[in-house]
């Protein structure tokens, strides 16, 4: 197990370095580069631009800039925001909690609802319920997330008045119920696509386990269908779903970007779009690294959990 863990950690570090190189190169090679926001300053001259580039070290070769940025990153210096002059880590730190809360809640919804739908569909294959959820899953996968968000705002805010249209809380009311009230709609919208994916995979995994010989043996021993399902089927069907949970992290992060924009949720997705529009490259690069770390960490945890549950894949 230790060898497997070390191997996965090494792979994650290599992938993180590759992501950082690609992200750094793309941001610095875009038209205007990191200096594009300074060019919009009234009265800015080329001499002044050259002086700023020299002060920021942007006149050096790109590989040298990357190595300097990477060394400072390892020391905890992620740079300074062009927008407000604050450290990048402080800027991201003010938004990451909101994103993690939204992602965690939507993931919990996805797993709970998707698992129930998948198991229920697998135990009643080709029933009206199974056909209905299959069609619903296809619809959820075919329609953009922002459309569901706009429809939700129209129905539950404008028409029914049940839920707020956006923001994380009402100014002046920091109670738990107020936070929960604002969290319901964006987390449900973000979880819709993942519920569709999870339910389809869970249905397939459950059907595969139901047809195994050990399940037939359990039934032959006289166990009730509910006991067979809970003790022998669900536990084995959940093994591949652990891997799926790790693989869904990139889509959840991407969906969070759209959802946070629609619902003006003060998370990393909204910060990314604002920083990109302002050409605040240090913050954009910091967000890219945090997102990559979260995805790789989620994948690593999922792989370790699978290794613990299924000893056949352990290495070392």
Secondary structure as GFF3:
##gff-version 3
##sequence-region A 1 316
A	DSSP	alpha_helix	2	29	.	.	.	ID=ss1
A	DSSP	three_ten_helix	33	35	.	.	.	ID=ss2
A	DSSP	alpha_helix	46	56	.	.	.	ID=ss3
A	DSSP	alpha_helix	62	74	.	.	.	ID=ss4
A	DSSP	alpha_helix	88	123	.	.	.	ID=ss5
A	DSSP	alpha_helix	128	142	.	.	.	ID=ss6
A	DSSP	alpha_helix	145	152	.	.	.	ID=ss7
A	DSSP	pi_helix	153	159	.	.	.	ID=ss8
A	DSSP	alpha_helix	176	210	.	.	.	ID=ss9
A	DSSP	alpha_helix	213	220	.	.	.	ID=ss10
A	DSSP	alpha_helix	225	228	.	.	.	ID=ss11
A	DSSP	pi_helix	229	233	.	.	.	ID=ss12
A	DSSP	alpha_helix	234	247	.	.	.	ID=ss13
A	DSSP	alpha_helix	249	262	.	.	.	ID=ss14
A	DSSP	alpha_helix	268	277	.	.	.	ID=ss15
A	DSSP	alpha_helix	281	309	.	.	.	ID=ss16
A	DSSP	three_ten_helix	311	313	.	.	.	ID=ss17
###
